[in-house]
């Protein structure tokens, strides 16, 4: 969030229970024993290398536009419709 990425907390879970983020979500715990490890993981996951690995394994589109899209089905690759440069 400090780097301007479009991320935000969804909610605070007061009681323990099952939680699933499915695909494309990252979370970490408040007061974790190694908070810098979580930050390093998140920074890598959002990096070009991390998103390329995620996209290849998940067979889902990453929102990064600087990675190839040839390993995912063509029908889920967004088409460029306008040039906003």
URWOQUI-V396008 format. One record per run of one state. SS is the DSSP state (2 for helix, 1 for strand, 0 for the rest). FROM is the first residue (numbers start at 1). LEN is the number of residues. If there is no record, write none. Layout:
[[SS:FROM:LEN] [SS:FROM:LEN]]
//
This chain:
[[0:1:34] [2:35:12] [0:47:1] [2:48:11] [0:59:15] [2:74:3] [0:77:9]]
//
